[in-house]
Amino acid sequence: MLVAEVLRRCLSAPPVRRLARGVAGGFFVMAVLAGLPACGDTLLDLFRAEKPPGALLKETPPEIQATPVPLNMASPEVVEVGQLRYRGGLSLTSEDRRFGGLSGLTIDPEGRDFIAVSDAGYWISGGLVHDDAGDLVGVIDVRIEPMRDVDGRYLRWSHYRDAESVTRTPDGSLVVAFEQQHRLWSYADVGTTPTALASPPGLDAAPSNEGIEALATLPDGRLLALTEGLFLESGLLRGWVEDGAGGWHALSYGTGGGFRPTGATVLPDGDVLVLERRFPPVGARFRRFPASEAVAGATIRPREIARLEGALTVDNMEGISARLTPDGRTLVYVVSDDNFRPIQRTLLMLFEVLE
């Protein structure tokens, strides 16, 4: 089975097809052999994917190094930006090659634990450490576990593992949006076998790497989904909102300035807070709108409340989650996707919303 898949993928690789076009007989074999280096990545991915499930698991938990980062490197005393106050942040690193690519985030209501999904198809979860003032100072007990498909198997091919957003629904389930192979799956919990949800109509028209990046559960339990790159026209992106009966209705989301939505969460007051990313130059901004505006056929144009750019600490910001503290403060956690590149960082940052 593996040999057949290797041959199928290599023979379909564009460089091999070009070499073999119009060549017959024994010369065809020579053309294929000449083109094999061009499908090296495909072969490597295949053999990695065919490892037994146990090879994806490790007995020992990953060691995570958490280094505090200021909001402003040039002026560490700066703690406010727009309508946000900085409540601590960390640069997370690990020698574990599975760690990285964090693209979606959800925090439990008490702020004790986090769950993230990575674009390599892993659940990354653990505990949050806050100091006496409630500022974020560390993470503990981090665990990494490969995600499963609807048949209970670990996700195999790289184009099938690209998890980009996650949201918790009222029944406690975790709904995950995937790119490349666009789809929505619902997991009862980390490590479980998911069930497939109906996809919004027209989602398959989204560019491979610009599907549903922002996914949030509205106060009434319906899902809101925003794409990163399915443009209707300049400045208007396609999004959808559930109708409460398993169906989807289209809406539009207005953006500009090079920013695209990469995450969304619902604030305690019922507003939706959208995280947007820009590159180049690297930047992120936060925009909010009332959840009541997320209706069929709407064109949503949120208002900006803060922006990270220039001297402020920022990277490829993709995940966002909010919670309410016992004393009535709204806290927002954001995480960045390092794309498994050494020149980028996995940042986990905490902000308080200033009303």
Buried (B, 14 or more C-beta within 10 A) or exposed (E): EEEEBBEEBBBEBEBBBEBBEEEEEEEBEEBBEEBBEBBEEBBEBBEEBEEEEEEBEEEEEBEBEBEEBBBBEEEEEBBBBBBBBBBBBBBBBBEBEBBBBBBBBBBBEEBEBBBBBBBBBBBBBBBBBBEEEBBBBBBEEBBBBBBBBEEEEBBBBBEBBBBBBBBBEEEEBBBBBBBBBBBBBBBEEBEBBBEEBEBBEEBEEBBEEBBBBBBBBBBEEBBBBBBBBBBBEEEBBBBBBBEEEEEBBBBBBEBEEEBBBBBBBBBBEEBBBBBBBBEEEBBBBBBBBEBEBBEEEBEBBBEBBBBBEEEBBBBBBBBBBBBBBEEEBBBBBBBBBBBBEEEBBBBBBBBBBEE
